[in-house]
Amino acid sequence: MSRSAHPAGPRHADVLPEGHYSAPPADLNALDPKVWSETVTRNQDGVLTVGGIDVKRLAEEFGTPAYFLDESDFRARARAWRTAFGDDADVFYAGKAFLSRAVVRWLHEEGLNLDVCSGGELATALSAGMPVERIAFHGNNKSSAEIRRAVEAGVGRIVLDSFQEIVRVAHIAQELGKRQRVQIRITVGVEAHTHEFIATAHEDQKFGIPLAGGQAAEAVRRALQLDGLELIGIHSHIGSQIFDMSGFEVAAHRVVGLLKDIRDEHGVELPEIDLGGGLGIAYTSDDDPREPHEIAKALTEIVTRECDAARLTTPRISVEPGRAIVGPTAFTLYEVGTVKPLDGLRTYVSVDGGMSDNIRTALYDAEYSVALVSRSSEAEPMLCRVVGKHCESGDIVVRDAFLPGDLAPGDLIAVPATGAYCRSMASNYNHVLRPPVVAVGGGEARVIVRRETEEDLLRLDVG
Ligand SMILES: *Cc1c(COP(=O)(O)O)cnc(C)c1O
């Protein structure tokens, strides 16, 4: 098993045993609607289209590699989350999954709130007109300058992550003559991952303040004493790419236990509880994610049940999906450069991008699907490994995939479900130029984040 840590929390890899391949799909030309966005289909010529525009035209106009984001799919998912949770709960989109000014505007229009976790994300949100009270500021080591900017701007909440930060935020707020609304992020000893979760007494990770050993209770005690802070709730985020709701059940039980202790000790019922994000999506046909309305129902029931048992007024719930909103809305389009069969092993298919536009395979052993999209093919399936152009043998985009045996240089292939944690984690390794994000919607394709240029690179390198 990989022990890689997700930046958001516990480990996150999806690991198959060595030598495990699923059988080739019955039809290599089929596009599983689970992994492709809403408007993706093949036209009569077998070419994949998104929002009615075919990928050959998109490649000509925007080049490859490039991310194509299905705007109506994004809006539909954002709306589904918003509707599922209704007016008694808040949905915060986790900006770190993918943030751009267009996305901020869509979220605003669809009635969602926004999580940011750096000065850069905050600046992006503010510059696109997200109402500041709908922004939450996260992170385990926010700088004093970032905190000052957030408090000055008037963010709706800051999620406190350490004892030092409790004092730091309180001081800055007081200096600015403000009282900052805050939540305290606690770790409840639940490590949730895909189909399993582990409940322990302790949690070994950098985020949050442990519930264990009375530390979270002590953090609450301190926060309640400081004039610069208005403590509005407790925050818990248990993992990522989660399909099984039972981890949330244990987490909610433990968070509500803390709320009860707070009521008993201080006579206050905190009005909010944030259960974080981490809901899974389909990267391959093997994944079966839940719909937002099922998740909303499950989470609301869990919290209500726990609060009833503790005789607490049910607090206002918030959730923070990132991947579950943006992940399935985009695919990455690549051009095949070389096709290298290795006898008795597999065929290496090299594309014009790689770990610089999708680090998740290298970082977490993440699984992806891939399809030939510039044409259909009746050729026999061949077992492939789709690799990038970087000077690194771990530069793998899709570890094991079946592509048609007649695949050739110049073909376009696409990897679906790359909307989350791909562009936002992109790098300039080997001085490659980070790809553009092109939004497709309303019969049009338009660049929302442009491709990097060599001038961009050289501008940073001051000689
Ligand atoms: C990363 C993160 C999220 C979003 O996680 P997804 O897996 O994209 O849903 C939500 N909340 C917090 C605190 C995070 O760190």
The ligand as a Tripos MOL2 file, in Angstrom:
@<TRIPOS>MOLECULE
LIG
   15    15     1     0     0
SMALL
NO_CHARGES

@<TRIPOS>ATOM
      1 C1         -9.3760   18.9980    0.4640 C.3       1 LIG1
      2 C2        -10.4080   19.4020    1.3950 C.ar      1 LIG1
      3 C3        -11.7400   19.3350    0.9970 C.ar      1 LIG1
      4 C4        -12.1800   18.8080   -0.3430 C.3       1 LIG1
      5 O1        -11.8510   17.4870   -0.5360 O.3       1 LIG1
      6 P1        -12.4620   16.7110   -1.8140 P.3       1 LIG1
      7 O2        -11.8680   15.3680   -1.7130 O.co2     1 LIG1
      8 O3        -12.0020   17.4600   -3.0130 O.co2     1 LIG1
      9 O4        -13.9370   16.7510   -1.6660 O.co2     1 LIG1
     10 C5        -12.6970   19.7720    1.8810 C.ar      1 LIG1
     11 N1        -12.3590   20.2590    3.1010 N.ar      1 LIG1
     12 C6        -11.0830   20.3230    3.5160 C.ar      1 LIG1
     13 C7        -10.7750   20.8760    4.8410 C.3       1 LIG1
     14 C8        -10.0650   19.9110    2.6740 C.ar      1 LIG1
     15 O5         -8.8020   19.9750    3.0840 O.3       1 LIG1
@<TRIPOS>BOND
     1     1     2 1
     2     2     3 ar
     3     2    14 ar
     4     3     4 1
     5     3    10 ar
     6     4     5 1
     7     5     6 1
     8     6     7 2
     9     6     8 1
    10     6     9 1
    11    10    11 ar
    12    11    12 ar
    13    12    13 1
    14    12    14 ar
    15    14    15 1
@<TRIPOS>SUBSTRUCTURE
     1 LIG1         1 GROUP 0 **** ****
